Amino acid sequence: MGKFGMLLNTIRILLIVSAALVLASLAVAQPQHGFNLVPMPSSVQAGVGQLPVDRSFSVAITGIRDARLERGVVRFVAEFSRQTGMLLQQKPVGSANPTLLIHAVHGSEKAQKLSEDESYELVISRSGAKLTAPNLLGILHGLQTFLQLVEITANGFAVPVVTIKDQPRFAWRGLLIDVGRHFIPLDVLKRNLDGMAAVKMNVLHWHLYDNEGFRVESKRFPKLQEAGSDGLYYTQSEIREFVAYARDRGIRVVPEFEMPGHSRSLFAGYPELASGPGPYTIEPGGADAVMDPTREETYKFINKFIDEMAKLFPDDYFHIGGDEVNGQPWDANPKIQAFIRAHGMKNNQDLQAYFNQRLQKILIGYYLDLMWPTSRHYAVDPMSGAAASLNPEEKSRILGGEACMWSEWVTPENIDSRIWPRNAAIAERLWSPPEVQDPGSMYERLGELSWRLEWLGLTHRSALIPALHRMAGTDDVAALRTLAETVEPVKDYTRMSSLKTTWDFRGPLNRLVDVAHPESDQARHFRDSVQAYIGSGFTDRAAEGEIRTNLATWRDNDARLRPLLEQSFLLHELAPLSEDLSAIGVAGLFALDHLDKSAPSPASWRAQQLALLERAKTPKADLLLMVVAPVQRLIEASAGQTQKP
Amino acid sequence: MGKFGMLLNTIRILLIVSAALVLASLAVAQPQHGFNLVPMPSSVQAGVGQLPVDRSFSVAITGIRDARLERGVVRFVAEFSRQTGMLLQQKPVGSANPTLLIHAVHGSEKAQKLSEDESYELVISRSGAKLTAPNLLGILHGLQTFLQLVEITANGFAVPVVTIKDQPRFAWRGLLIDVGRHFIPLDVLKRNLDGMAAVKMNVLHWHLYDNEGFRVESKRFPKLQEAGSDGLYYTQSEIREFVAYARDRGIRVVPEFEMPGHSRSLFAGYPELASGPGPYTIEPGGADAVMDPTREETYKFINKFIDEMAKLFPDDYFHIGGDEVNGQPWDANPKIQAFIRAHGMKNNQDLQAYFNQRLQKILIGYYLDLMWPTSRHYAVDPMSGAAASLNPEEKSRILGGEACMWSEWVTPENIDSRIWPRNAAIAERLWSPPEVQDPGSMYERLGELSWRLEWLGLTHRSALIPALHRMAGTDDVAALRTLAETVEPVKDYTRMSSLKTTWDFRGPLNRLVDVAHPESDQARHFRDSVQAYIGSGFTDRAAEGEIRTNLATWRDNDARLRPLLEQSFLLHELAPLSEDLSAIGVAGLFALDHLDKSAPSPASWRAQQLALLERAKTPKADLLLMVVAPVQRLIEASAGQTQKP
């Protein structure tokens, strides 16, 4: 590792996507295999019958022997046990006639490379299964596929007879997690690594500091963590163990130390590096702080610092950010200069322009903190939009993409629900063939995957209830849950821009907006029922029944919820939402009664209700009521002129 | 630490209780403070008003400075943050005007002693709070009380103005966890330590091996863990860290290596120690194996082994079990001989008789694995029953009690629900004054404590849903949950004795009986509603409404559940229970209709229904339907003769 050994590899992934989305165009037909696999493999040939899996389940490994592979198999067996409640043999057994035979030809590189072959082949017959791969990374992916195939049947647990040949579409399938703004403990990050492995993602892009906190122990510059954090940071031994944990799961950890901007936490301990006079603290409200690029000391610091960090992070990629770290260190680094030549660039400026362009581009990537619905992320293809007009050589440089979890509003409690299950759809976009595009199939498979992800310790579903208990201060939160399940946080940067005071990273994150799911399943199902009912010409009784049950629950909910709202200062702000929900219930039922009798609703009533619904669409308490639009459709339909879709 | 240094302290706690319980006698009046505290402190004087707690909350420590105390305060602040969603200062601040002033006079003993003073005084006024204690153990307890006092109000978080003087009734308040039969990982044990600390328990009695597994790494005798376990054991460094974790929370870890019986796992590696010829394995079905007490080698082994283990477990108490370890080591140990003399015994036989008597007695202690309802455990007072007839000197030897979690049917997934919240009621019995006895108040406070315990990571409530998902193999488990919430596992040793094959510790634990809660809240609430309705002379409309809603849900549930039951081999066995539940719903509604109209139900119908209900009381799938008895009462009441209670 040379002096600037890692600097050269600061080349970020390019991901050129259009933010303009046309959801209507997505219903591309694709073969439905009936398998709940996410991401969908590139080739699935379903057979007939099943391979039963019971307590006699055994594994044998041929081909390369590798401690990482063996640990992967032990983990697989433990997962399998957890999924079935059967206590299986912890260690892979060299059985002559194993249930599952695993054969990997090669081990993986010492530091995982983009060029490694991640493909695998999984053949399941009625009598046994065989998983083969050129590289152990493929084995790890194939084992995840096997786990997703395990199903409960009337006769026991089983996997279907099937032949799967699978490989990723893109080599870089990343998740960025920002731990600068809010510290995220390693156990929370580890369960997210487990989730990433389950959906075959392979890069954790770790944003390790920002103005509000420096999160890594530096032994050379201890004031970095001492003055630059609220006491919450990762020690070097923790980082080493974490990187090994990720590597075991086929995931690379790419650290990001963004320089020279966003560096207030860095200057808290070392103000002499800053362009401005200081003093600097991690307190909120300060201006973005920038390194002084004209002082030799700055480069000496960067040099030593990166040298220390590079020992912790063996990955080829080591991100130091998108702004200017000019000339000197790049000139001094022969690998950087070689890279510049190899890529047909003339000089540092070219490299930096390339660099910045890439960085700008990735900023319209899959931003999970913007609270978009899964389908919207799913529709973004790295090769669509602006990328479609690239030439083949340029296209070949598109290595993949990243889901980004910026943490202004994120805590250890809610981070899982901000990442999952939406991240799995992004993982599918980056792994599966481009033809896999049907959002209906995606949502169906995601629904099944979502509860299975809970086996990994992820709390994206379960964390809601304790949070509601906290807000209500009592055990019975049924009515609060009913409201919570019909709302979503406001989108894009609305929350930040509607702040009346300076954003403060130490502010409490205990409102409903902090725990409400980014996408309301309840609202989506309701929308589907309304669609089915209207689409059937108002004859679909099952859909009508579901609509009616929902509307009646909402109508009655405000009366049940009111006492709770009055009792708790954190719930006061929800009163207008709760009233709107009940009003929507009343209005929807009135419309439904008219549709039921094929009697047009009064025009004056409709006008009044539609005005009410329009007001109900405005954000309140930074939340959006997601069931307004479908009720609007019911009311409009109750005019009686559009009996057929 | 002498050669037999720890052997002397094998004296277990005596706990003389009567298993015959008279629940009806328990409704002793006690002052209701309106505070959701468990265990109830010995003295609570409520004041007027509140102390608001917000982000400016600060702590100062006077009196002794002690790293353990400071870590306790950091943990307290972290808990406080989690409970409120406010990001508070992680480190206690030496504020001149703190919200909470903490003052401990002394530190705690190097290895915690029974004689230490655990009392504390907590005084909360409108302007601040002060927590004082003679020993830091009292501070740890007082901080837990403070956390339980935090409530959400219309204006913010607050604690009430109150003066609490508190001390434990018994010095030994223990929880036994058996990790021999089923290995329980340390993170699961740690969250249970957190739960114990929350309810002021102070002894973890750790049953570390049994026929089925030896769970501690021995460096002197590595075959103990290698041949004696399925690969799942605690390393010595893990144990040291775990003991320190417990100590930080004011909890002693008392290890138990039961000898000479239950030692099959021990003989797997060292067959020469056994009385029989061997070979020995941890495989199921083998006979209980006993050490050879006649060979000198046995004692050499025990000596070396205990010497090694004693270095890991600094506690005064070190349990080696209740059966005969004859003469020699006891004779060789001057401390044992001193103990014998000090307790007025004549010889080893006396000591052993004493020992065995104690052990037998504790076996009718608080056995959590027997699936008794909380109220039944709560009613058991260590000083009642046989103990009531002891003389004062004998009574003074009653040090407390233990809740026992034997793990024949326990996994990391379900252990929390077997321990919590019932263990909190036992903790109250062992901490609070004997007058605190009202089961109604206990259940109410426990209900609030239960969801708060989830902040500690305990899964006693949340683990049910993932388990139902596993059994059903699908996301929609609402109907299965309805059934699951009306049943309880069979009681006492019924499950073990109804086994058709030899019990096998490696058997799957994935049936409903494995995850159904030991006590059905749903059934208890339903019973209360029926009681209120009948008690009101059938005029309580609110109670009737709740009864009706429940009955209608149950009536309709079988039709909803049926497809799921057919699909999954793990659910087949629930079909008769599901049918019973629906039949009960129908019968109850019919009875209710008659009661509503004050019209007697037909006698022949009643006879038929009561016979049906009698059959519904028999266990099915190792489960009991807990809503039968109250419906029986409704049917009987519908005869029309007992209009008044």
Boltz contact constraints between the chains, C-beta under 6 A:
constraints:
  - contact:
      token1: [A, 85]
      token2: [B, 508]
      max_distance: 6.0
  - contact:
      token1: [A, 85]
      token2: [B, 509]
      max_distance: 6.0
  - contact:
      token1: [A, 85]
      token2: [B, 510]
      max_distance: 6.0
  - contact:
      token1: [A, 86]
      token2: [B, 508]
      max_distance: 6.0
  - contact:
      token1: [A, 87]
      token2: [B, 506]
      max_distance: 6.0
  - contact:
      token1: [A, 90]
      token2: [B, 231]
      max_distance: 6.0
  - contact:
      token1: [A, 151]
      token2: [B, 473]
      max_distance: 6.0
  - contact:
      token1: [A, 152]
      token2: [B, 473]
      max_distance: 6.0
  - contact:
      token1: [A, 152]
      token2: [B, 568]
      max_distance: 6.0
  - contact:
      token1: [A, 154]
      token2: [B, 569]
      max_distance: 6.0
  - contact:
      token1: [A, 155]
      token2: [B, 569]
      max_distance: 6.0
  - contact:
      token1: [A, 156]
      token2: [B, 569]
      max_distance: 6.0
  - contact:
      token1: [A, 231]
      token2: [B, 90]
      max_distance: 6.0
  - contact:
      token1: [A, 447]
      token2: [B, 475]
      max_distance: 6.0
  - contact:
      token1: [A, 451]
      token2: [B, 469]
      max_distance: 6.0
  - contact:
      token1: [A, 451]
      token2: [B, 475]
      max_distance: 6.0
  - contact:
      token1: [A, 454]
      token2: [B, 466]
      max_distance: 6.0
  - contact:
      token1: [A, 462]
      token2: [B, 462]
      max_distance: 6.0
  - contact:
      token1: [A, 466]
      token2: [B, 454]
      max_distance: 6.0
  - contact:
      token1: [A, 469]
      token2: [B, 451]
      max_distance: 6.0
  - contact:
      token1: [A, 473]
      token2: [B, 151]
      max_distance: 6.0
  - contact:
      token1: [A, 473]
      token2: [B, 152]
      max_distance: 6.0
  - contact:
      token1: [A, 475]
      token2: [B, 447]
      max_distance: 6.0
  - contact:
      token1: [A, 475]
      token2: [B, 451]
      max_distance: 6.0
  - contact:
      token1: [A, 506]
      token2: [B, 87]
      max_distance: 6.0
  - contact:
      token1: [A, 508]
      token2: [B, 85]
      max_distance: 6.0
  - contact:
      token1: [A, 508]
      token2: [B, 86]
      max_distance: 6.0
  - contact:
      token1: [A, 509]
      token2: [B, 85]
      max_distance: 6.0
  - contact:
      token1: [A, 510]
      token2: [B, 85]
      max_distance: 6.0
  - contact:
      token1: [A, 568]
      token2: [B, 152]
      max_distance: 6.0
  - contact:
      token1: [A, 569]
      token2: [B, 154]
      max_distance: 6.0
  - contact:
      token1: [A, 569]
      token2: [B, 155]
      max_distance: 6.0
  - contact:
      token1: [A, 569]
      token2: [B, 156]
      max_distance: 6.0
